[in-house]
Amino acid sequence: MLAVPDFSATTDLYQVVTNVYEMGIIPLELKNLVPLVTATLLPFVPVALMAVPLDVLLAQLAKFLL
């Protein structure tokens, strides 16, 4: 590779190798997973609030906080 007068191929090779070393085993990270889970569970909040009475919800929240 180094004997070639045009070393742009070598630079491209180094960029490919750098990208391979930066890759993770699992393509998901926690910072990317949190918005996905939030957006997935957000539509269920109104359904859960309709299923559980407000006084029970507030009682559980008070028990949790105090």
mmCIF file of the N, C-alpha and C atoms, coordinates in Angstrom:
data_MODEL
# 
_entry.id   MODEL 
# 
loop_
_atom_site.group_PDB 
_atom_site.id 
_atom_site.type_symbol 
_atom_site.label_atom_id 
_atom_site.label_alt_id 
_atom_site.label_comp_id 
_atom_site.label_asym_id 
_atom_site.label_entity_id 
_atom_site.label_seq_id 
_atom_site.pdbx_PDB_ins_code 
_atom_site.Cartn_x 
_atom_site.Cartn_y 
_atom_site.Cartn_z 
_atom_site.occupancy 
_atom_site.B_iso_or_equiv 
_atom_site.pdbx_formal_charge 
_atom_site.auth_seq_id 
_atom_site.auth_comp_id 
_atom_site.auth_asym_id 
_atom_site.auth_atom_id 
_atom_site.pdbx_PDB_model_num 
ATOM 1   N N  . MET A 1 1  ? 0.804   -1.185 0.000  1.00 0.00 ? 1  MET A N  1 
ATOM 2   C CA . MET A 1 1  ? 0.000   0.000  0.000  1.00 0.00 ? 1  MET A CA 1 
ATOM 3   C C  . MET A 1 1  ? 0.857   1.263  0.000  1.00 0.00 ? 1  MET A C  1 
ATOM 4   N N  . LEU A 1 2  ? 1.940   1.245  0.760  1.00 0.00 ? 2  LEU A N  1 
ATOM 5   C CA . LEU A 1 2  ? 2.749   2.447  0.874  1.00 0.00 ? 2  LEU A CA 1 
ATOM 6   C C  . LEU A 1 2  ? 3.602   2.699  -0.376 1.00 0.00 ? 2  LEU A C  1 
ATOM 7   N N  . ALA A 1 3  ? 3.774   1.694  -1.220 1.00 0.00 ? 3  ALA A N  1 
ATOM 8   C CA . ALA A 1 3  ? 4.582   1.865  -2.429 1.00 0.00 ? 3  ALA A CA 1 
ATOM 9   C C  . ALA A 1 3  ? 3.811   2.589  -3.529 1.00 0.00 ? 3  ALA A C  1 
ATOM 10  N N  . VAL A 1 4  ? 2.525   2.706  -3.396 1.00 0.00 ? 4  VAL A N  1 
ATOM 11  C CA . VAL A 1 4  ? 1.700   3.364  -4.403 1.00 0.00 ? 4  VAL A CA 1 
ATOM 12  C C  . VAL A 1 4  ? 1.908   4.870  -4.283 1.00 0.00 ? 4  VAL A C  1 
ATOM 13  N N  . PRO A 1 5  ? 2.178   5.560  -5.413 1.00 0.00 ? 5  PRO A N  1 
ATOM 14  C CA . PRO A 1 5  ? 2.408   6.999  -5.329 1.00 0.00 ? 5  PRO A CA 1 
ATOM 15  C C  . PRO A 1 5  ? 1.176   7.786  -4.863 1.00 0.00 ? 5  PRO A C  1 
ATOM 16  N N  . ASP A 1 6  ? -0.013  7.295  -5.182 1.00 0.00 ? 6  ASP A N  1 
ATOM 17  C CA . ASP A 1 6  ? -1.236  7.964  -4.736 1.00 0.00 ? 6  ASP A CA 1 
ATOM 18  C C  . ASP A 1 6  ? -1.654  7.330  -3.412 1.00 0.00 ? 6  ASP A C  1 
ATOM 19  N N  . PHE A 1 7  ? -1.391  8.023  -2.328 1.00 0.00 ? 7  PHE A N  1 
ATOM 20  C CA . PHE A 1 7  ? -1.675  7.425  -1.027 1.00 0.00 ? 7  PHE A CA 1 
ATOM 21  C C  . PHE A 1 7  ? -3.075  7.746  -0.530 1.00 0.00 ? 7  PHE A C  1 
ATOM 22  N N  . SER A 1 8  ? -3.963  8.204  -1.402 1.00 0.00 ? 8  SER A N  1 
ATOM 23  C CA . SER A 1 8  ? -5.348  8.421  -0.973 1.00 0.00 ? 8  SER A CA 1 
ATOM 24  C C  . SER A 1 8  ? -6.030  7.086  -0.677 1.00 0.00 ? 8  SER A C  1 
ATOM 25  N N  . ALA A 1 9  ? -5.587  6.016  -1.365 1.00 0.00 ? 9  ALA A N  1 
ATOM 26  C CA . ALA A 1 9  ? -6.130  4.691  -1.071 1.00 0.00 ? 9  ALA A CA 1 
ATOM 27  C C  . ALA A 1 9  ? -5.742  4.256  0.332  1.00 0.00 ? 9  ALA A C  1 
ATOM 28  N N  . THR A 1 10 ? -4.537  4.597  0.746  1.00 0.00 ? 10 THR A N  1 
ATOM 29  C CA . THR A 1 10 ? -4.100  4.280  2.105  1.00 0.00 ? 10 THR A CA 1 
ATOM 30  C C  . THR A 1 10 ? -4.910  5.065  3.124  1.00 0.00 ? 10 THR A C  1 
ATOM 31  N N  . THR A 1 11 ? -5.181  6.314  2.835  1.00 0.00 ? 11 THR A N  1 
ATOM 32  C CA . THR A 1 11 ? -5.992  7.131  3.730  1.00 0.00 ? 11 THR A CA 1 
ATOM 33  C C  . THR A 1 11 ? -7.397  6.556  3.839  1.00 0.00 ? 11 THR A C  1 
ATOM 34  N N  . ASP A 1 12 ? -7.963  6.141  2.711  1.00 0.00 ? 12 ASP A N  1 
ATOM 35  C CA . ASP A 1 12 ? -9.285  5.516  2.731  1.00 0.00 ? 12 ASP A CA 1 
ATOM 36  C C  . ASP A 1 12 ? -9.273  4.235  3.549  1.00 0.00 ? 12 ASP A C  1 
ATOM 37  N N  . LEU A 1 13 ? -8.202  3.458  3.404  1.00 0.00 ? 13 LEU A N  1 
ATOM 38  C CA . LEU A 1 13 ? -8.086  2.221  4.171  1.00 0.00 ? 13 LEU A CA 1 
ATOM 39  C C  . LEU A 1 13 ? -8.026  2.510  5.665  1.00 0.00 ? 13 LEU A C  1 
ATOM 40  N N  . TYR A 1 14 ? -7.275  3.520  6.069  1.00 0.00 ? 14 TYR A N  1 
ATOM 41  C CA . TYR A 1 14 ? -7.193  3.889  7.483  1.00 0.00 ? 14 TYR A CA 1 
ATOM 42  C C  . TYR A 1 14 ? -8.550  4.351  8.011  1.00 0.00 ? 14 TYR A C  1 
ATOM 43  N N  . GLN A 1 15 ? -9.324  5.060  7.199  1.00 0.00 ? 15 GLN A N  1 
ATOM 44  C CA . GLN A 1 15 ? -10.652 5.495  7.632  1.00 0.00 ? 15 GLN A CA 1 
ATOM 45  C C  . GLN A 1 15 ? -11.580 4.313  7.824  1.00 0.00 ? 15 GLN A C  1 
ATOM 46  N N  . VAL A 1 16 ? -11.488 3.329  6.933  1.00 0.00 ? 16 VAL A N  1 
ATOM 47  C CA . VAL A 1 16 ? -12.319 2.128  7.067  1.00 0.00 ? 16 VAL A CA 1 
ATOM 48  C C  . VAL A 1 16 ? -11.932 1.359  8.320  1.00 0.00 ? 16 VAL A C  1 
ATOM 49  N N  . VAL A 1 17 ? -10.650 1.208  8.551  1.00 0.00 ? 17 VAL A N  1 
ATOM 50  C CA . VAL A 1 17 ? -10.180 0.483  9.742  1.00 0.00 ? 17 VAL A CA 1 
ATOM 51  C C  . VAL A 1 17 ? -10.594 1.221  11.007 1.00 0.00 ? 17 VAL A C  1 
ATOM 52  N N  . THR A 1 18 ? -10.523 2.547  11.006 1.00 0.00 ? 18 THR A N  1 
ATOM 53  C CA . THR A 1 18 ? -10.946 3.333  12.169 1.00 0.00 ? 18 THR A CA 1 
ATOM 54  C C  . THR A 1 18 ? -12.433 3.135  12.434 1.00 0.00 ? 18 THR A C  1 
ATOM 55  N N  . ASN A 1 19 ? -13.239 3.134  11.385 1.00 0.00 ? 19 ASN A N  1 
ATOM 56  C CA . ASN A 1 19 ? -14.674 2.910  11.559 1.00 0.00 ? 19 ASN A CA 1 
ATOM 57  C C  . ASN A 1 19 ? -14.967 1.519  12.110 1.00 0.00 ? 19 ASN A C  1 
ATOM 58  N N  . VAL A 1 20 ? -14.214 0.535  11.687 1.00 0.00 ? 20 VAL A N  1 
ATOM 59  C CA . VAL A 1 20 ? -14.415 -0.829 12.189 1.00 0.00 ? 20 VAL A CA 1 
ATOM 60  C C  . VAL A 1 20 ? -14.067 -0.893 13.672 1.00 0.00 ? 20 VAL A C  1 
ATOM 61  N N  . TYR A 1 21 ? -12.990 -0.238 14.085 1.00 0.00 ? 21 TYR A N  1 
ATOM 62  C CA . TYR A 1 21 ? -12.615 -0.255 15.495 1.00 0.00 ? 21 TYR A CA 1 
ATOM 63  C C  . TYR A 1 21 ? -13.615 0.508  16.364 1.00 0.00 ? 21 TYR A C  1 
ATOM 64  N N  . GLU A 1 22 ? -14.296 1.510  15.814 1.00 0.00 ? 22 GLU A N  1 
ATOM 65  C CA . GLU A 1 22 ? -15.262 2.282  16.583 1.00 0.00 ? 22 GLU A CA 1 
ATOM 66  C C  . GLU A 1 22 ? -16.619 1.601  16.688 1.00 0.00 ? 22 GLU A C  1 
ATOM 67  N N  . MET A 1 23 ? -16.851 0.577  15.887 1.00 0.00 ? 23 MET A N  1 
ATOM 68  C CA . MET A 1 23 ? -18.137 -0.122 15.928 1.00 0.00 ? 23 MET A CA 1 
ATOM 69  C C  . MET A 1 23 ? -18.279 -0.895 17.227 1.00 0.00 ? 23 MET A C  1 
ATOM 70  N N  . GLY A 1 24 ? -19.506 -0.967 17.716 1.00 0.00 ? 24 GLY A N  1 
ATOM 71  C CA . GLY A 1 24 ? -19.777 -1.750 18.908 1.00 0.00 ? 24 GLY A CA 1 
ATOM 72  C C  . GLY A 1 24 ? -20.310 -3.125 18.528 1.00 0.00 ? 24 GLY A C  1 
ATOM 73  N N  . ILE A 1 25 ? -20.356 -4.003 19.515 1.00 0.00 ? 25 ILE A N  1 
ATOM 74  C CA . ILE A 1 25 ? -20.877 -5.345 19.273 1.00 0.00 ? 25 ILE A CA 1 
ATOM 75  C C  . ILE A 1 25 ? -22.384 -5.284 19.054 1.00 0.00 ? 25 ILE A C  1 
ATOM 76  N N  . ILE A 1 26 ? -23.057 -4.483 19.885 1.00 0.00 ? 26 ILE A N  1 
ATOM 77  C CA . ILE A 1 26 ? -24.499 -4.287 19.765 1.00 0.00 ? 26 ILE A CA 1 
ATOM 78  C C  . ILE A 1 26 ? -24.719 -2.878 19.229 1.00 0.00 ? 26 ILE A C  1 
ATOM 79  N N  . PRO A 1 27 ? -25.527 -2.725 18.186 1.00 0.00 ? 27 PRO A N  1 
ATOM 80  C CA . PRO A 1 27 ? -25.667 -1.401 17.574 1.00 0.00 ? 27 PRO A CA 1 
ATOM 81  C C  . PRO A 1 27 ? -26.543 -0.429 18.362 1.00 0.00 ? 27 PRO A C  1 
ATOM 82  N N  . LEU A 1 28 ? -26.972 -0.791 19.552 1.00 0.00 ? 28 LEU A N  1 
ATOM 83  C CA . LEU A 1 28 ? -27.792 0.092  20.375 1.00 0.00 ? 28 LEU A CA 1 
ATOM 84  C C  . LEU A 1 28 ? -27.016 0.561  21.592 1.00 0.00 ? 28 LEU A C  1 
ATOM 85  N N  . GLU A 1 29 ? -27.178 1.819  21.911 1.00 0.00 ? 29 GLU A N  1 
ATOM 86  C CA . GLU A 1 29 ? -26.607 2.360  23.139 1.00 0.00 ? 29 GLU A CA 1 
ATOM 87  C C  . GLU A 1 29 ? -27.751 2.833  24.021 1.00 0.00 ? 29 GLU A C  1 
ATOM 88  N N  . LEU A 1 30 ? -27.489 2.998  25.282 1.00 0.00 ? 30 LEU A N  1 
ATOM 89  C CA . LEU A 1 30 ? -28.532 3.385  26.222 1.00 0.00 ? 30 LEU A CA 1 
ATOM 90  C C  . LEU A 1 30 ? -29.093 4.758  25.901 1.00 0.00 ? 30 LEU A C  1 
ATOM 91  N N  . LYS A 1 31 ? -28.246 5.681  25.472 1.00 0.00 ? 31 LYS A N  1 
ATOM 92  C CA . LYS A 1 31 ? -28.719 7.025  25.160 1.00 0.00 ? 31 LYS A CA 1 
ATOM 93  C C  . LYS A 1 31 ? -29.642 7.034  23.948 1.00 0.00 ? 31 LYS A C  1 
ATOM 94  N N  . ASN A 1 32 ? -29.539 6.052  23.079 1.00 0.00 ? 32 ASN A N  1 
ATOM 95  C CA . ASN A 1 32 ? -30.440 5.940  21.938 1.00 0.00 ? 32 ASN A CA 1 
ATOM 96  C C  . ASN A 1 32 ? -31.682 5.122  22.264 1.00 0.00 ? 32 ASN A C  1 
ATOM 97  N N  . LEU A 1 33 ? -31.588 4.263  23.266 1.00 0.00 ? 33 LEU A N  1 
ATOM 98  C CA . LEU A 1 33 ? -32.693 3.383  23.615 1.00 0.00 ? 33 LEU A CA 1 
ATOM 99  C C  . LEU A 1 33 ? -33.748 4.089  24.460 1.00 0.00 ? 33 LEU A C  1 
ATOM 100 N N  . VAL A 1 34 ? -33.348 5.050  25.288 1.00 0.00 ? 34 VAL A N  1 
ATOM 101 C CA . VAL A 1 34 ? -34.286 5.745  26.176 1.00 0.00 ? 34 VAL A CA 1 
ATOM 102 C C  . VAL A 1 34 ? -35.354 6.508  25.397 1.00 0.00 ? 34 VAL A C  1 
ATOM 103 N N  . PRO A 1 35 ? -35.030 7.302  24.381 1.00 0.00 ? 35 PRO A N  1 
ATOM 104 C CA . PRO A 1 35 ? -36.114 7.966  23.628 1.00 0.00 ? 35 PRO A CA 1 
ATOM 105 C C  . PRO A 1 35 ? -37.026 6.985  22.894 1.00 0.00 ? 35 PRO A C  1 
ATOM 106 N N  . LEU A 1 36 ? -36.481 5.877  22.437 1.00 0.00 ? 36 LEU A N  1 
ATOM 107 C CA . LEU A 1 36 ? -37.289 4.878  21.754 1.00 0.00 ? 36 LEU A CA 1 
ATOM 108 C C  . LEU A 1 36 ? -38.304 4.254  22.708 1.00 0.00 ? 36 LEU A C  1 
ATOM 109 N N  . VAL A 1 37 ? -37.856 3.892  23.896 1.00 0.00 ? 37 VAL A N  1 
ATOM 110 C CA . VAL A 1 37 ? -38.763 3.300  24.886 1.00 0.00 ? 37 VAL A CA 1 
ATOM 111 C C  . VAL A 1 37 ? -39.791 4.329  25.345 1.00 0.00 ? 37 VAL A C  1 
ATOM 112 N N  . THR A 1 38 ? -39.372 5.573  25.532 1.00 0.00 ? 38 THR A N  1 
ATOM 113 C CA . THR A 1 38 ? -40.297 6.624  25.941 1.00 0.00 ? 38 THR A CA 1 
ATOM 114 C C  . THR A 1 38 ? -41.371 6.843  24.883 1.00 0.00 ? 38 THR A C  1 
ATOM 115 N N  . ALA A 1 39 ? -40.980 6.926  23.642 1.00 0.00 ? 39 ALA A N  1 
ATOM 116 C CA . ALA A 1 39 ? -41.953 7.129  22.568 1.00 0.00 ? 39 ALA A CA 1 
ATOM 117 C C  . ALA A 1 39 ? -42.871 5.923  22.403 1.00 0.00 ? 39 ALA A C  1 
ATOM 118 N N  . THR A 1 40 ? -42.380 4.754  22.722 1.00 0.00 ? 40 THR A N  1 
ATOM 119 C CA . THR A 1 40 ? -43.209 3.555  22.625 1.00 0.00 ? 40 THR A CA 1 
ATOM 120 C C  . THR A 1 40 ? -44.237 3.493  23.743 1.00 0.00 ? 40 THR A C  1 
ATOM 121 N N  . LEU A 1 41 ? -43.854 3.865  24.960 1.00 0.00 ? 41 LEU A N  1 
ATOM 122 C CA . LEU A 1 41 ? -44.751 3.751  26.109 1.00 0.00 ? 41 LEU A CA 1 
ATOM 123 C C  . LEU A 1 41 ? -45.665 4.960  26.297 1.00 0.00 ? 41 LEU A C  1 
ATOM 124 N N  . LEU A 1 42 ? -45.348 6.073  25.684 1.00 0.00 ? 42 LEU A N  1 
ATOM 125 C CA . LEU A 1 42 ? -46.136 7.291  25.864 1.00 0.00 ? 42 LEU A CA 1 
ATOM 126 C C  . LEU A 1 42 ? -47.607 7.142  25.477 1.00 0.00 ? 42 LEU A C  1 
ATOM 127 N N  . PRO A 1 43 ? -47.980 6.442  24.417 1.00 0.00 ? 43 PRO A N  1 
ATOM 128 C CA . PRO A 1 43 ? -49.414 6.292  24.111 1.00 0.00 ? 43 PRO A CA 1 
ATOM 129 C C  . PRO A 1 43 ? -50.193 5.490  25.145 1.00 0.00 ? 43 PRO A C  1 
ATOM 130 N N  . PHE A 1 44 ? -49.519 4.708  25.978 1.00 0.00 ? 44 PHE A N  1 
ATOM 131 C CA . PHE A 1 44 ? -50.208 3.903  26.969 1.00 0.00 ? 44 PHE A CA 1 
ATOM 132 C C  . PHE A 1 44 ? -50.531 4.671  28.249 1.00 0.00 ? 44 PHE A C  1 
ATOM 133 N N  . VAL A 1 45 ? -49.975 5.851  28.410 1.00 0.00 ? 45 VAL A N  1 
ATOM 134 C CA . VAL A 1 45 ? -50.218 6.642  29.625 1.00 0.00 ? 45 VAL A CA 1 
ATOM 135 C C  . VAL A 1 45 ? -51.690 7.014  29.762 1.00 0.00 ? 45 VAL A C  1 
ATOM 136 N N  . PRO A 1 46 ? -52.369 7.535  28.741 1.00 0.00 ? 46 PRO A N  1 
ATOM 137 C CA . PRO A 1 46 ? -53.801 7.841  28.910 1.00 0.00 ? 46 PRO A CA 1 
ATOM 138 C C  . PRO A 1 46 ? -54.649 6.608  29.204 1.00 0.00 ? 46 PRO A C  1 
ATOM 139 N N  . VAL A 1 47 ? -54.303 5.485  28.612 1.00 0.00 ? 47 VAL A N  1 
ATOM 140 C CA . VAL A 1 47 ? -55.048 4.250  28.871 1.00 0.00 ? 47 VAL A CA 1 
ATOM 141 C C  . VAL A 1 47 ? -54.869 3.818  30.322 1.00 0.00 ? 47 VAL A C  1 
ATOM 142 N N  . ALA A 1 48 ? -53.650 3.918  30.829 1.00 0.00 ? 48 ALA A N  1 
ATOM 143 C CA . ALA A 1 48 ? -53.396 3.563  32.227 1.00 0.00 ? 48 ALA A CA 1 
ATOM 144 C C  . ALA A 1 48 ? -54.108 4.520  33.171 1.00 0.00 ? 48 ALA A C  1 
ATOM 145 N N  . LEU A 1 49 ? -54.163 5.794  32.818 1.00 0.00 ? 49 LEU A N  1 
ATOM 146 C CA . LEU A 1 49 ? -54.865 6.756  33.673 1.00 0.00 ? 49 LEU A CA 1 
ATOM 147 C C  . LEU A 1 49 ? -56.369 6.528  33.646 1.00 0.00 ? 49 LEU A C  1 
ATOM 148 N N  . MET A 1 50 ? -56.915 6.018  32.557 1.00 0.00 ? 50 MET A N  1 
ATOM 149 C CA . MET A 1 50 ? -58.342 5.705  32.513 1.00 0.00 ? 50 MET A CA 1 
ATOM 150 C C  . MET A 1 50 ? -58.650 4.425  33.277 1.00 0.00 ? 50 MET A C  1 
ATOM 151 N N  . ALA A 1 51 ? -57.703 3.505  33.343 1.00 0.00 ? 51 ALA A N  1 
ATOM 152 C CA . ALA A 1 51 ? -57.932 2.218  34.003 1.00 0.00 ? 51 ALA A CA 1 
ATOM 153 C C  . ALA A 1 51 ? -57.790 2.315  35.513 1.00 0.00 ? 51 ALA A C  1 
ATOM 154 N N  . VAL A 1 52 ? -56.951 3.212  35.994 1.00 0.00 ? 52 VAL A N  1 
ATOM 155 C CA . VAL A 1 52 ? -56.704 3.352  37.429 1.00 0.00 ? 52 VAL A CA 1 
ATOM 156 C C  . VAL A 1 52 ? -57.382 4.637  37.908 1.00 0.00 ? 52 VAL A C  1 
ATOM 157 N N  . PRO A 1 53 ? -58.207 4.550  38.954 1.00 0.00 ? 53 PRO A N  1 
ATOM 158 C CA . PRO A 1 53 ? -58.840 5.773  39.466 1.00 0.00 ? 53 PRO A CA 1 
ATOM 159 C C  . PRO A 1 53 ? -57.797 6.764  39.985 1.00 0.00 ? 53 PRO A C  1 
ATOM 160 N N  . LEU A 1 54 ? -58.134 8.044  39.876 1.00 0.00 ? 54 LEU A N  1 
ATOM 161 C CA . LEU A 1 54 ? -57.190 9.092  40.250 1.00 0.00 ? 54 LEU A CA 1 
ATOM 162 C C  . LEU A 1 54 ? -56.837 9.051  41.730 1.00 0.00 ? 54 LEU A C  1 
ATOM 163 N N  . ASP A 1 55 ? -57.807 8.755  42.611 1.00 0.00 ? 55 ASP A N  1 
ATOM 164 C CA . ASP A 1 55 ? -57.504 8.730  44.047 1.00 0.00 ? 55 ASP A CA 1 
ATOM 165 C C  . ASP A 1 55 ? -56.539 7.591  44.392 1.00 0.00 ? 55 ASP A C  1 
ATOM 166 N N  . VAL A 1 56 ? -56.675 6.465  43.728 1.00 0.00 ? 56 VAL A N  1 
ATOM 167 C CA . VAL A 1 56 ? -55.746 5.348  43.952 1.00 0.00 ? 56 VAL A CA 1 
ATOM 168 C C  . VAL A 1 56 ? -54.354 5.724  43.453 1.00 0.00 ? 56 VAL A C  1 
ATOM 169 N N  . LEU A 1 57 ? -54.318 6.368  42.307 1.00 0.00 ? 57 LEU A N  1 
ATOM 170 C CA . LEU A 1 57 ? -53.033 6.790  41.754 1.00 0.00 ? 57 LEU A CA 1 
ATOM 171 C C  . LEU A 1 57 ? -52.337 7.792  42.657 1.00 0.00 ? 57 LEU A C  1 
ATOM 172 N N  . LEU A 1 58 ? -53.089 8.766  43.163 1.00 0.00 ? 58 LEU A N  1 
ATOM 173 C CA . LEU A 1 58 ? -52.502 9.758  44.075 1.00 0.00 ? 58 LEU A CA 1 
ATOM 174 C C  . LEU A 1 58 ? -52.081 9.131  45.390 1.00 0.00 ? 58 LEU A C  1 
ATOM 175 N N  . ALA A 1 59 ? -52.854 8.162  45.891 1.00 0.00 ? 59 ALA A N  1 
ATOM 176 C CA . ALA A 1 59 ? -52.480 7.476  47.131 1.00 0.00 ? 59 ALA A CA 1 
ATOM 177 C C  . ALA A 1 59 ? -51.172 6.703  46.951 1.00 0.00 ? 59 ALA A C  1 
ATOM 178 N N  . GLN A 1 60 ? -51.047 6.018  45.829 1.00 0.00 ? 60 GLN A N  1 
ATOM 179 C CA . GLN A 1 60 ? -49.806 5.275  45.559 1.00 0.00 ? 60 GLN A CA 1 
ATOM 180 C C  . GLN A 1 60 ? -48.625 6.226  45.388 1.00 0.00 ? 60 GLN A C  1 
ATOM 181 N N  . LEU A 1 61 ? -48.870 7.363  44.733 1.00 0.00 ? 61 LEU A N  1 
ATOM 182 C CA . LEU A 1 61 ? -47.808 8.338  44.553 1.00 0.00 ? 61 LEU A CA 1 
ATOM 183 C C  . LEU A 1 61 ? -47.385 8.947  45.897 1.00 0.00 ? 61 LEU A C  1 
ATOM 184 N N  . ALA A 1 62 ? -48.340 9.228  46.750 1.00 0.00 ? 62 ALA A N  1 
ATOM 185 C CA . ALA A 1 62 ? -48.023 9.764  48.085 1.00 0.00 ? 62 ALA A CA 1 
ATOM 186 C C  . ALA A 1 62 ? -47.264 8.739  48.913 1.00 0.00 ? 62 ALA A C  1 
ATOM 187 N N  . LYS A 1 63 ? -47.658 7.478  48.819 1.00 0.00 ? 63 LYS A N  1 
ATOM 188 C CA . LYS A 1 63 ? -46.965 6.419  49.564 1.00 0.00 ? 63 LYS A CA 1 
ATOM 189 C C  . LYS A 1 63 ? -45.528 6.268  49.051 1.00 0.00 ? 63 LYS A C  1 
ATOM 190 N N  . PHE A 1 64 ? -45.360 6.445  47.749 1.00 0.00 ? 64 PHE A N  1 
ATOM 191 C CA . PHE A 1 64 ? -44.036 6.316  47.158 1.00 0.00 ? 64 PHE A CA 1 
ATOM 192 C C  . PHE A 1 64 ? -43.134 7.472  47.563 1.00 0.00 ? 64 PHE A C  1 
ATOM 193 N N  . LEU A 1 65 ? -43.673 8.684  47.591 1.00 0.00 ? 65 LEU A N  1 
ATOM 194 C CA . LEU A 1 65 ? -42.873 9.863  47.903 1.00 0.00 ? 65 LEU A CA 1 
ATOM 195 C C  . LEU A 1 65 ? -42.621 10.024 49.403 1.00 0.00 ? 65 LEU A C  1 
ATOM 196 N N  . LEU A 1 66 ? -43.543 9.573  50.222 1.00 0.00 ? 66 LEU A N  1 
ATOM 197 C CA . LEU A 1 66 ? -43.382 9.764  51.673 1.00 0.00 ? 66 LEU A CA 1 
ATOM 198 C C  . LEU A 1 66 ? -42.991 8.515  52.348 1.00 0.00 ? 66 LEU A C  1 
# 
